[in-house]
Amino acid sequence: MKIACLQMNITFGDPEANYDRAANFLKKASDAGCELAVLPELWTTGYDLTRLDEIADKGAERAKSFLAHAAKMYGMHIVGGSVANDTGSGVKNTMIVVDKTGHVIHEYSKLHLFRLMNEEKYLIDGDSDGLFELAGEKMAGFICYDIRFPEWFRKQVLNGARILFVPAEWPLARLDHWRTLLIARAIENQAYVVACNRSGSDPDNQFAGHSIIVGPWGEVIAEAGESEEILIGDVDFKAIDEIRRRIPVFEDRRTAFY
Ligand SMILES: O=C(O)CCC(=O)C(=O)O
């Protein structure tokens, strides 16, 4: 499966500009023959949390209809990053997944809110998991800070997830954590990790870019630089089975002890 991470810049608090940019990136991913495209975290608004009253998407309806339209037009699955989703009783940081026929097949809201960027003051946390199925394979979504919680990843992998998607707005200051944690999540779970970060900056942070596709052996299949880029890599599900046979981590777990 040919996958694209749409490592775009995000204009702070300006959904119109960001929808235009995302439309352009999605077209380019489709032109490149990609079967699935991934957007970054909060790609419609960025971290303009103090203006969520004005700019959060009610029920994420605009994002859903935009993503469904693009998916159908291009015949391409989309892991739609995440958007500020005004649920009516608080704003969630919600990932939307649409299949290539334009159906919304899953929503996942960020489980772990990141205090260092004041998320807990403006957002409410999710309460369900990110597991979904596309093209006959189980996959799961996580959002940014979630990568610091290996137990959350393990749970989804034990439930069958074989590609682990991570949209993010990860700051450049902790680029080494980003790479190390993502590679570790791939190695320990013997699964693909497809992580799409944003590029550029906002009033508080310079973001790292470095979207990355990591294979189940921990090998870096593709990695972006810091600037805007469409990162493309191939995922081969057979590699997962081969690696799990070589080192049978899942059979060797001592679940009586943990
Ligand atoms: O965990 C980190 O260092 C960064 C997390 C983050 O930026 C986020 O969750 O938005």
The ligand as an SDF file (V2000), in Angstrom:
LIG
                    3D

 10  9  0  0  0  0  0  0  0  0999 V2000
    5.0270   15.1130   23.8490 O   0  0  0  0  0  0  0  0  0  0  0  0
    5.5700   16.0730   23.2760 C   0  0  0  0  0  0  0  0  0  0  0  0
    6.7360   16.3930   23.5130 O   0  0  0  0  0  0  0  0  0  0  0  0
    4.8330   16.8840   22.2530 C   0  0  0  0  0  0  0  0  0  0  0  0
    3.3640   16.6230   22.2720 C   0  0  0  0  0  0  0  0  0  0  0  0
    2.5970   17.6160   21.5130 C   0  0  0  0  0  0  0  0  0  0  0  0
    3.1440   18.5540   20.9830 O   0  0  0  0  0  0  0  0  0  0  0  0
    1.1630   17.4590   21.3540 C   0  0  0  0  0  0  0  0  0  0  0  0
    0.5760   16.4780   21.8470 O   0  0  0  0  0  0  0  0  0  0  0  0
    0.5520   18.3190   20.7070 O   0  0  0  0  0  0  0  0  0  0  0  0
  1  2  2  0
  2  3  1  0
  2  4  1  0
  4  5  1  0
  5  6  1  0
  6  7  2  0
  6  8  1  0
  8  9  2  0
  8 10  1  0
M  END
$$$$
